Amino acid sequence: MNVMVSTIARIAKSRRSFGLLLLGILIAVRLSDPAPLEELRLRSFDLFQSLHPRDTKARPVAIIDIDEASLSAYGQWPWPRTLIADMLNRLFELQALAVGFDVVFAEQDRASPAEAMKHFRGLGDEARAHLLQLPGNDDVLAKAMGGGKVVLGQSGTRADYANAADSTPGTAVATLGPDPRPYLIGFPKLLRNLPVLERAAAGRGLFSIVPEKDGIVRRVPVVMKAGDELVPALAFDMLRVASGAQAMLVRSDASGVQSVAMPGLELPTDASGRVWVHFSRHDPSKYISAKDLIDGNVPAEKVAGKLVIIGTSAVGLLDIKTTPVDAAMPGVEIHAQLIEAALANSLLNAPSISLVLEIFGTTIAALLLLALAPIVGALTLFLTAALAIAVFAGTSWVLYAQYQTLLDPTFPLIVTLTIYIGLTLIGYFQEEANRQHMRAIFEQYLAPDLVEQVVRSRQKVKLGGEVRHITILFSDVRGFTAVSETFANDPTGLTSLMNRLLTSLTNAIKARRGLIDKYMGDAVMALWNAPLENQFHEKDACSAALDMLDGVNELNRARQRESSESGLPFVPIRVGIGINTGQCVVGNMGSEFRLQYTAMGDAVNLASRLEGQTATYNVPVIVGSKTAEAVARDFAMLEVDMVRVKGKSRPEVIHAIIGRSEVADDGEFKLLRDQWSILLSCYRKRDWTGVIEMVDRYRELYDKFGLNGLADLYADRCRKFSAVPPPSDWDGVYTAETK
């Protein structure tokens, strides 16, 4: 029974830890983004598009449809190129802005006179000669393409018969940032059109569409690679040709492609160079039957001033795709919808910061549940979880519907539900576990009957603590061994001295509203802004440091007088002080049998390391960058160095506190500060001679403010660097070898 109760107690005590662990696991799962989670997210985006597809107020694109009626009238595909040329001529007569082909003309037209006569029998020499004088169908089509702006379609392929690129032009592609090729959707080879056609066209683009893993087309690449060649998508190159732009620009960074642009238009993409198409429902009004165009039955307003794509909706030609809004949409319409959405500035956008926002919002909701779970009832906790889910869903919907921005609602929903259920289940054990926990804590301090009163009052005592923004101070005696040797025959005298020293240091800290965290031999650790809030904790900590130095100086003067009277040797006490500010966990920590109010965190470790660096830099007080930034106007400070302290990989800019505000206003200190800034600039520019000259030139000034040791340190470094220069990638950061 006791074992069961103890187990329950441990579970109850770890309720928040369990929630945090669960949150961490779920965030790790999101970052790894397994296929089921990705599919769930994509399905939620599909639902949004299905409920609210894109509005089609303008129709800048027309589709010439090689439909079933056209195939019935003019025969199976491929058609003679002369018929395609007639279609082009008719479109240009109707003032089409540009024409794109969602088909590829990779082989010679077998209906060309020179090709066709190979299959004729009984043809005389005169007839053969006449046929050979006729222009080839491909030449006829190439000539027709010269009548306007034409973008030919190309296809990515793995086949060995793909055309060579030697004799055909390509679209000029510029890149800004790292090479985007590793991130792009790629094909080993590129299936091009006949060279005579490629040379006649104004542009060329891939019409290849790669669906998602579930077969649904949501994103369409606007730039791809074939081999090592960057190739635009058909839709994007039609926009480029129509606008008269000569090239396209691919922007990328370390995470992949960011956007694809041309003058006047920039399309944000995912890392693979794909755009999220904001689909409208299938629109038959965009379609013009190729038969009607050839027969001259198309009014000019259906084509004039529009981008025209020639493609097919015929099922037999196998170009039917599934989209979030339609189960069977012709591929040619996907190109048209991409152009429409781009021109209307209504492409969907899933910015890279979306993941950060999802995790941030999820973390806030989870932490809110974890914070409320111990102090509210089940109904309130349930309503909080339901409200969080509603906020996530509503925010995602508003961002989609109003701003065309995709923010995943499913991950926050999963995390919120999972943590709520986990907290609810573990909460069943909370009451008895909390009572057992309080008994274990208070039995050390209270009589049994009082312990029972506390338990019945349902108060909660927690191990651990809270995250606070605090300032930490560490002080330590420099050369303590030399001081202690003077008391070799008087241990009680050494104890008395340490008591006098620690009393002086403690009084200085307490006078500035600090908390003595602990004594560690001759060292002291103190905190500000915990447990009580202190708006000026950085300033109070720095003031306390200067007060501590004043106290040590006063103690040394008293000891010197005492030594003169007693004839005993006098070794002055010197202290080094390190101060840092940052986020830490503060609270009662320890075991079930002994608690201590203390702070833990990286900021604490750095403060301790800074105290150790006072000996290296020969200054009594060193503060971290966050502390220095907060008190820059209150004290006379100098930047000391950029240092990578032991145990940390990132460098820290450290400062020395020279005095209070009256020192900062002193003219000589201002001169010192300006000249020291120049010295540091010379040092970081590898001007070793300049540093040494400045140290010698301002020796008296350094001496006045007690900085000769610091100046000599830099002079010594520069002499060593003059003899053995640092490596070429030296960044001016000093790596501390000791704590």
Secondary structure, 3 states (H helix, E strand, C coil): CHHHHHHHHHHHHCHHHHHHHHHHHHHHHHHHCCHHHHHHHHHHHHHHHHHCCCCCCCCCEEEEECCHHHHHHHCCCCCCHHHHHHHHHHHHHCCCCEEEECCCCCCCCCCCHHHHHHHCCCCCHHHHHHHHHCCCHHHHHHHHHCCCCEEEEEEEECCCCCCCCCCCCCCEEEEECCCCHHHCCEECEEECCCHHHHHHCCEEEECCCCCCCCCECCEEECEEEECCEEEEEHHHHHHHHHHCCCEEEEEEECCEEEEEEECCEEEECCCCCEEECCCCCCCHHHEEEHHHHHCCCCCHHHCCCCEEEEECCCHHHCCEEECCCCCCEEHHHHHHHHHHHHHCCCCEECCCHHHHHHHHHHHHHHHHHHHHCCCCCHHHHHHHHHHHHHHHHHHHHHHHHHHCECCCCHHHHHHHHHHHHHHHHHHCCHHHHHHHHHHHHHCCCCCHHHHHHHHHCCCCCCCCCEEEEEEEEEEEEECHHHHHHCCCCCHHHHHHHHHHHHHHHHHHHHHCCCEEEEEECCEEEEEECCCCCCCCHHHHHHHHHHHHHHHHHHHHHHHHHHHHHHCCCCCCCEEEEEEEEEEEEEEEEECCCCEEEEEECHHHHHHHHHHHHHHHHCCCEEECHHHHHHHCCCCEEEEEEEEECCCCCCCEEEEEEEECHHHHCCHHHHHHHHHHHHHHHHHHCCCHHHHHHHHHHCHHHHHHCCCHHHHHHHHHHHHHHHHCCCCCCCCCEEECCCC
